[in-house]
Amino acid sequence: MDTTQFARALLDWYDAGHRALPWRQTRDPYRVWISEIMLQQTRAETAIPYYERFVLRFPDVRALAEAPEEDVLKAWEGLGYYSRARNLQSAARRIVCEYGGELPATSAQLRGLPGIGPYTAGAIASICFGERVAAVDGNVERVVSRLWGVREDVTRPPVRRAIAAHAQSLVPPARTGDFTNAMMELGATVCVPGAPRCLLCPAQAQCDACARGDAQDLPIKKKARPQRVQRMGVAIVRCGGRVLLRQRAERLLGGLWVFPLFEDATQPESLARALADTGIQAAYDAPLGDARHVFTHIIWEMALHALSSPDAPDLPGCRWVDAQALRALPLPTAMKAARIAALQLLDEWEEETT
């Protein structure tokens, strides 16, 4: 592999035209960091409006560090994987305390911050500080595995280390930030999963997988375990003009507000009993339909039910909220259908009482 030739061809291709993503218009380490965390589990096109709103709401590290966690989670609402938002704020507080509010300039220092692994550290350090370091995400892993013809399971640690070494060998001494963005761009737009656009690739002549005709089969990954389906009953409990929310203490969606939900309690009787066990006496009103949400390792099949309570007891970790508060609190996407149904119930109640 002629790495100098590869870097030159890739940068020429990148210079000729690439997506005008907002985080590419800046070398501000804070903004690049925010974008890279968002892009870990989110497509660029989806991330753009979230990114723009987030940096408007929290324009620098200190603003993020000092904000209430609930505000940060609300700004993240809809992106999922909320541990990313918590790690962002935790890292921001560390940056303020340990680095005077400025992100550290080396990948080694960046890796010491919460939520920043080798890829994110490499991206920030190369794009913002010119460090000659590779940033290996899923796109880059795919590019490198095809270039070198890696025909082993890339989830195995030795293979992953070999791919990281190959990626590092490609990084040129100059224009490291442009090179990092170009590698990501190549993987996202040309060297795509399934059916790569090899005829458009600037590295076609040097690519082992293209020469052998098996680029569509690489990288090789062991099949993931099938997701487990979990049947959940969701209780939308109304008392007057308020509904009941609970802040989850569980790891999944921890810290976010949800409607009371109970595994396997999908029928009215079982749901009412489950509520009673938590201290809520509620009468069943009506079914509100079904909802489905897919997590990485689990699928929630949810049955939504409306219930009414004669009083609103004060329960630990719970809130009775009106429509305005329900809109303002950070609820996960899994609760989207339930929130819509709850707001409709509150609107109907308001019409009946006015």
N, C-alpha and C positions, 0 to 999 in steps of 0.2 A: 504494500500500500504506500503510494507516494503521498504522504500527509500534506506536504506543502502544496502539491497540485490540487489535492482535494479541497483544502481550505480556500485556495484562490478561486476555484470553480464555484464553490458554495457561496462565497461572499459576492462574487460577480452576479450570480443568480439572485441573491437576496437584494443586492443593490438595484437590480433591474425591475423589482416590484415585489411588494409583500403587503400583508394586511396592515392597515393603519390602526392598530390597537392603541387605546389611550395610554396605557402604561409604557408603550414604546416611545412616547413623546417626551419622556423625562428620564433623567438619571438619578432622581431623588431616591435614595435607598429606602426611605419609608414607603413611598408609593410602589416601588418595585416589589418590596416585601409583601405589602397588602395584596397586590395582584397575584404573586406567586402562591400565596396561601389559598386564595380563592380558586386558582386554577388547578389545585391539587385534585379536586373531585368534580370540577365543573368545566363545561365547555366555554371557550373564550366568548362566543356570542352571547351566552347566557350570563356570563360574569360581568360584562361591560356595565349594564345599568346599576348592578349592585356595587361595583367598584366606584363608580362615579358618585353614587349617593354616600357611600361609606367615607370616602376621603373628603367629601364636602362636610359631613357631620363630624368627622374626626380628622382634621387637616394635618396633624403632626403627632409625633410619639407622645408628647405630654397630654394632648387632648384625649388620646386613647387611654393612656394610663390613668387619668383622673376621672374618666366617665364612670357612671354607675354600670355595673355588669348588665343589668336589665336593658339599658339603652344599647349596649354593644350587641346583645343577643337579638334585640328588636331590629337593629340595622342588618343583622345577618339573616334574619328570618326569610326562609325560602331557599337558602343555599344548602341547608342540611349539614351534617357532620359538625355539630355545634362545638365540639371540642376544639376545632380550629379557631373559633372566635375566642374561646376562653384562653387558649394558648397565646393568641395574639396579645390579649390584654395582659396576661401574666408576663410575657416577654417584654412588652412595652414598659411595665413597671420596673423590670430588671434593668432595662436600658436607661431609664431615668435615674435609677439609683446607682448603677455601676458605671455607666458610660456618659453621664451628663446629658442624656436625652438624644444622643447621636448613635446610630447603629454602628457597631464595630466594623472595621474595614477588612477583616480577613475571614476566610471561610472557616478556619479553625475556631475563631472566637464566636462566629455566628452560630456554629453547631452547638455551642454551649447554652443557647437560649431555648426556652420551651417552644415546641412545635416546629423547630427548624432542624431538618435533617440534612444529609449531604447534598441532595439535589437543590433544595431551597438556598442553602448556604452558597453552593457553587453559582447559582444563578445571580444572587445579589452581589457576591464578590466579583464575579466576572463582568457583569453589566455595569455596576456602579463604581467599582474600584479598580477595574482593569486587571484583576488577579488572573493568572493563567491556570484556570481550574475548570474542569468539565462539570456540567450540570446534567445529570442522567435521570430523566423522567421516563415515562412509558414511551413517549414518542422517540426520544433519543435512543432508548434501549432497542426499539424496533429498527431504527436506521442502522445502528451499529451491528446488530445481529445479522442483518442482511448484507451489509458491506463486507463483513468478515466471514460470512457463511457459518454462523454459529448454529449448529444443528443439535444442540443439547437443550435440556430443560433450563430455561433462563431463571426459573425460581430457585434453582440450586445455588447455594452461596458461592462455590468455586466458580461457577459459570458467571454469576453476577459480578464477581470481582474481576474476571477476565474482561467482561464487557466494559466495566468502569475503566480498566487500564487502557483498553482500545480507545475509548472516548477521550481519555486524557491525552493520548498520543496525538489526537487530531487537532487539539487546540493550538492555534498559532500564537506567536509571541505578541502580536499586535491585533487590535480590533477584537479583543476577547468578547466584549459585550455583544457586538454585532454577530460574531460567530455563534455565541450561545443562542441568540434569538433566531439566527438562520437555521441552526440544527432543529430547534423546536418547530419552526415554520415548515421545514422540509418534512418532518414527521407528521405534522398536522394537515398538510395540504397535498403532498405528493407521495411520500412513502407511508401511505395510510394502511390500516389493517385490511386484510382480506384481498383487495384488488389494487395493489400499488400502481401508480401512474408512471411506470418506468421510463416511458418515452420522453417524459417531461423532466426527468431527474438530471441534475448537473453532475451527479456521481455515477451515472449509468455505466460508463466505461470501466470504472474501478470496482463495481459491485459484484461480489462473488455470487450472490443469490440471483441477480439478474442474468449473469452468464450461464448459470445452471438451470434457470427457468423455474425455480421453486420459491421465489420471493413471497408469493401468496401464502406459503406454508410457515413462514418465519415471522416472529420468533415462536419457538416451541414452548408451550407452557402446559403443566399438568392441569387436568380439568378440575375446576373448583367443585367443592361439595354442593349438592343441590340445597337451595334455601329451604329452611323449615317454615311451614305455614302455621301461624298462631292465630286462633280464633279469639277475638276480643269483643266484649260488650262495652259500649261507650254510653255512659249515663249523662244526659243533659238535664240536670236537675234545676228547675226554676223555683224561686221563691219571690213572688211579686215581680219587680222589675230587675231582678238579678239572677245570675246563674252561678253555679259552683265550679270553681277551678281548683286544681291541685298542682303543686309544684313537685315535679318528679325528683326523687332522691336516687332512683336507679341510675345505673351507668348509661343505659340507652336513653337519650333525650334528657339526661340529668340536668336539673336546674331550669328546665322549660316548663311552661304552664300548659296543662292538658285538662281535658274533662276527665272525671273519674272513669277509669277503665279497668276491666277485670278479665283475666284470661278465662275463656270457656263460659263466661256468664253472658251468653248472647240472647237468652230468652228473658221475657219480662220478669218471671218469678225469680230466676237465679240472680238477675241483676239487682232486683229489689232487696234480696237477701244479702248480697254482697255489700250493698250500700248500708244496710242496717248494721252489718258487722263493723262498719267504720263510724257509726254514730249518726247516720242520716236516715230518718224515717221519711220515705217518699212514696207517694201513690203513683201508680203507672198511668200514663196518659196515652201515648201512641208511639208506634214505630216511626222512625224518621229515615229509613232506608239503610243502605249499606255503603261502605267505603273500603278502599284497599290501598295499602301503602307498602312499597318494596324497599326494605333496607338491604344492606350488603349481604347479611347472612340470614335474614328472617323476613317473612312477609306477614303483615298484619291484615287479616280479613276481619273487618269491623262491622258489627251491627249497632246502629245508632238508635237510641230510644229516648223519648221525652218522659220525664217524671216531674212531679211537683211536690214541694215540701211546705208544710204549714209554717215552719220557722226556719231561721238561718243560723244554726249553731256555729259557734266559733271553734273551728277545728285546726289543729297544728298543721302547718304547711298548706293550708287551703285559703281561698278567698271567694267571697261572694261579690261578683262584679256586675256593673251595669254595661250597657251596650258600648258606651264610650271607652270604658276601661278594657272591655273585651277586645276592642279594635287595637288598643294601644299596647297591650301586653305581648311579649314574644311567645307565640305558639308555633310549634313545628308544623311542617307541611302535612304531616300525618293527621293533624287536626283540622285541616282546611275545610273539609265537608262538614265536620261537626260545628265549627265556628259559624259557617254560613247558616246551618240549621238553627243554631242557638240565637243568632241575630234575628232571624225570621220570627222565632218564638217571642223574643222580646218586643219586636215591632208589633206583632199581633196583640200582645198583652197591653202595650201602650195605647193602641187603637181602641181596645175594649174598655179601657179605664178613662178615656178622655171624651 
